[in-house]
Amino acid sequence: MTSADLSDRYFTSIRARDIDGLMALYAEDAVFTLPDGREFSGAAAIREMHLSVFAAGAPIPTPVATVIGNGSIAVEIEARLADGTARRTANFYHLDAAGHIRRLRVYRQSK
Protein backbone atom coordinates (compact mmCIF):
# COMPACT_ATOMS: atom_id res chain seq x y z
CA MET A 1 0.00 0.00 0.00
CA THR A 2 1.32 3.46 -0.87
CA SER A 3 1.31 6.39 1.54
CA ALA A 4 -1.45 7.99 -0.55
CA ASP A 5 -3.51 4.79 -0.25
CA LEU A 6 -2.99 4.77 3.53
CA SER A 7 -4.21 8.36 3.81
CA ASP A 8 -7.27 7.61 1.65
CA ARG A 9 -8.09 4.45 3.64
CA TYR A 10 -7.67 6.28 6.93
CA PHE A 11 -10.31 8.91 6.07
CA THR A 12 -12.60 6.38 4.38
CA SER A 13 -12.50 4.27 7.55
CA ILE A 14 -13.10 7.30 9.79
CA ARG A 15 -16.09 8.46 7.74
CA ALA A 16 -17.56 4.92 7.67
CA ARG A 17 -16.84 4.39 11.39
CA ASP A 18 -15.04 1.20 10.30
CA ILE A 19 -12.93 0.41 13.35
CA ASP A 20 -11.43 -2.79 11.92
CA GLY A 21 -10.42 -1.09 8.67
CA LEU A 22 -8.97 1.80 10.61
CA MET A 23 -7.00 -0.36 13.04
CA ALA A 24 -5.51 -2.38 10.16
CA LEU A 25 -3.56 0.79 9.29
CA TYR A 26 -1.79 1.04 12.67
CA ALA A 27 1.32 -0.74 13.90
CA GLU A 28 0.73 -2.72 17.13
CA ASP A 29 3.00 -0.34 19.06
CA ALA A 30 1.64 2.87 17.51
CA VAL A 31 1.25 6.10 19.47
CA PHE A 32 -1.60 8.56 18.86
CA THR A 33 -1.46 12.08 20.34
CA LEU A 34 -4.45 14.42 20.49
CA PRO A 35 -4.18 18.23 20.24
CA ASP A 36 -4.56 18.55 24.03
CA GLY A 37 -1.50 16.33 24.56
CA ARG A 38 -3.31 13.16 25.63
CA GLU A 39 -1.42 10.18 24.30
CA PHE A 40 -2.65 6.68 23.51
CA SER A 41 0.00 3.97 23.21
CA GLY A 42 -0.58 0.62 21.55
CA ALA A 43 -3.29 -0.62 19.23
CA ALA A 44 -5.73 -1.53 22.03
CA ALA A 45 -5.65 1.97 23.55
CA ILE A 46 -5.93 3.63 20.13
CA ARG A 47 -8.88 1.39 19.26
CA GLU A 48 -10.73 2.37 22.45
CA MET A 49 -10.03 6.06 21.80
CA HIS A 50 -11.44 5.83 18.26
CA LEU A 51 -14.50 3.92 19.49
CA SER A 52 -15.21 6.64 22.08
CA VAL A 53 -14.87 9.32 19.39
CA PHE A 54 -17.25 7.40 17.12
CA ALA A 55 -19.75 6.99 19.97
CA ALA A 56 -19.65 10.73 20.68
CA GLY A 57 -20.75 11.45 17.11
CA ALA A 58 -17.60 13.37 16.23
CA PRO A 59 -17.52 15.50 13.07
CA ILE A 60 -16.63 13.88 9.79
CA PRO A 61 -13.25 15.09 8.49
CA THR A 62 -12.51 16.15 4.93
CA PRO A 63 -8.87 16.25 3.81
CA VAL A 64 -8.04 19.63 2.28
CA ALA A 65 -4.36 19.13 1.42
CA THR A 66 -1.97 16.20 1.69
CA VAL A 67 1.83 16.21 1.63
CA ILE A 68 3.58 12.85 1.34
CA GLY A 69 7.20 12.44 2.32
CA ASN A 70 9.57 9.54 2.81
CA GLY A 71 7.85 7.55 5.57
CA SER A 72 5.54 10.37 6.57
CA ILE A 73 2.29 12.06 5.61
CA ALA A 74 0.85 15.45 6.60
CA VAL A 75 -2.84 16.16 6.03
CA GLU A 76 -4.71 19.43 6.57
CA ILE A 77 -8.30 18.67 7.54
CA GLU A 78 -11.57 20.56 7.75
CA ALA A 79 -14.42 19.11 9.79
CA ARG A 80 -17.92 20.52 9.88
CA LEU A 81 -19.50 20.47 13.33
CA ALA A 82 -23.18 19.91 14.11
CA ASP A 83 -23.64 23.65 14.74
CA GLY A 84 -22.45 24.47 11.21
CA THR A 85 -19.02 25.77 12.20
CA ALA A 86 -15.79 24.29 10.89
CA ARG A 87 -12.73 23.03 12.74
CA ARG A 88 -9.30 22.91 11.11
CA THR A 89 -6.75 20.35 12.17
CA ALA A 90 -3.64 18.71 10.76
CA ASN A 91 -2.60 15.09 11.12
CA PHE A 92 1.07 14.14 10.97
CA TYR A 93 1.68 10.43 10.32
CA HIS A 94 5.01 8.68 10.75
CA LEU A 95 5.08 5.24 9.16
CA ASP A 96 7.05 2.12 10.01
CA ALA A 97 9.02 0.09 7.45
CA ALA A 98 5.90 -1.96 6.63
CA GLY A 99 3.90 1.20 5.87
CA HIS A 100 1.73 1.15 9.01
CA ILE A 101 1.09 4.18 11.19
CA ARG A 102 3.77 4.18 13.89
CA ARG A 103 2.95 7.61 15.26
CA LEU A 104 0.07 9.98 14.56
CA ARG A 105 -0.10 13.44 16.07
CA VAL A 106 -3.09 15.75 15.61
CA TYR A 107 -2.73 19.53 15.80
CA ARG A 108 -5.66 21.92 16.01
CA GLN A 109 -5.73 25.40 14.55
CA SER A 110 -6.37 27.98 17.23
CA LYS A 111 -8.56 30.93 16.51
C-alpha positions as CSV (number, residue, x, y, z in Angstrom):
1,M,0.0,0.0,0.0
2,T,1.3,3.5,-0.9
3,S,1.3,6.4,1.5
4,A,-1.5,8.0,-0.5
5,D,-3.5,4.8,-0.2
6,L,-3.0,4.8,3.5
7,S,-4.2,8.4,3.8
8,D,-7.3,7.6,1.7
9,R,-8.1,4.4,3.6
10,Y,-7.7,6.3,6.9
11,F,-10.3,8.9,6.1
12,T,-12.6,6.4,4.4
13,S,-12.5,4.3,7.6
14,I,-13.1,7.3,9.8
15,R,-16.1,8.5,7.7
16,A,-17.6,4.9,7.7
17,R,-16.8,4.4,11.4
18,D,-15.0,1.2,10.3
19,I,-12.9,0.4,13.4
20,D,-11.4,-2.8,11.9
21,G,-10.4,-1.1,8.7
22,L,-9.0,1.8,10.6
23,M,-7.0,-0.4,13.0
24,A,-5.5,-2.4,10.2
25,L,-3.6,0.8,9.3
26,Y,-1.8,1.0,12.7
27,A,1.3,-0.7,13.9
28,E,0.7,-2.7,17.1
29,D,3.0,-0.3,19.1
30,A,1.6,2.9,17.5
31,V,1.2,6.1,19.5
32,F,-1.6,8.6,18.9
33,T,-1.5,12.1,20.3
34,L,-4.5,14.4,20.5
35,P,-4.2,18.2,20.2
36,D,-4.6,18.5,24.0
37,G,-1.5,16.3,24.6
38,R,-3.3,13.2,25.6
39,E,-1.4,10.2,24.3
40,F,-2.7,6.7,23.5
41,S,0.0,4.0,23.2
42,G,-0.6,0.6,21.5
43,A,-3.3,-0.6,19.2
44,A,-5.7,-1.5,22.0
45,A,-5.7,2.0,23.6
46,I,-5.9,3.6,20.1
47,R,-8.9,1.4,19.3
48,E,-10.7,2.4,22.5
49,M,-10.0,6.1,21.8
50,H,-11.4,5.8,18.3
51,L,-14.5,3.9,19.5
52,S,-15.2,6.6,22.1
53,V,-14.9,9.3,19.4
54,F,-17.3,7.4,17.1
55,A,-19.7,7.0,20.0
56,A,-19.7,10.7,20.7
57,G,-20.7,11.5,17.1
58,A,-17.6,13.4,16.2
59,P,-17.5,15.5,13.1
60,I,-16.6,13.9,9.8
61,P,-13.3,15.1,8.5
62,T,-12.5,16.1,4.9
63,P,-8.9,16.2,3.8
64,V,-8.0,19.6,2.3
65,A,-4.4,19.1,1.4
66,T,-2.0,16.2,1.7
67,V,1.8,16.2,1.6
68,I,3.6,12.9,1.3
69,G,7.2,12.4,2.3
70,N,9.6,9.5,2.8
71,G,7.8,7.5,5.6
72,S,5.5,10.4,6.6
73,I,2.3,12.1,5.6
74,A,0.8,15.5,6.6
75,V,-2.8,16.2,6.0
76,E,-4.7,19.4,6.6
77,I,-8.3,18.7,7.5
78,E,-11.6,20.6,7.7
79,A,-14.4,19.1,9.8
80,R,-17.9,20.5,9.9
81,L,-19.5,20.5,13.3
82,A,-23.2,19.9,14.1
83,D,-23.6,23.7,14.7
84,G,-22.4,24.5,11.2
85,T,-19.0,25.8,12.2
86,A,-15.8,24.3,10.9
87,R,-12.7,23.0,12.7
88,R,-9.3,22.9,11.1
89,T,-6.7,20.3,12.2
90,A,-3.6,18.7,10.8
91,N,-2.6,15.1,11.1
92,F,1.1,14.1,11.0
93,Y,1.7,10.4,10.3
94,H,5.0,8.7,10.8
95,L,5.1,5.2,9.2
96,D,7.1,2.1,10.0
97,A,9.0,0.1,7.4
98,A,5.9,-2.0,6.6
99,G,3.9,1.2,5.9
100,H,1.7,1.2,9.0
101,I,1.1,4.2,11.2
102,R,3.8,4.2,13.9
103,R,3.0,7.6,15.3
104,L,0.1,10.0,14.6
105,R,-0.1,13.4,16.1
106,V,-3.1,15.8,15.6
107,Y,-2.7,19.5,15.8
108,R,-5.7,21.9,16.0
109,Q,-5.7,25.4,14.6
110,S,-6.4,28.0,17.2
111,K,-8.6,30.9,16.5
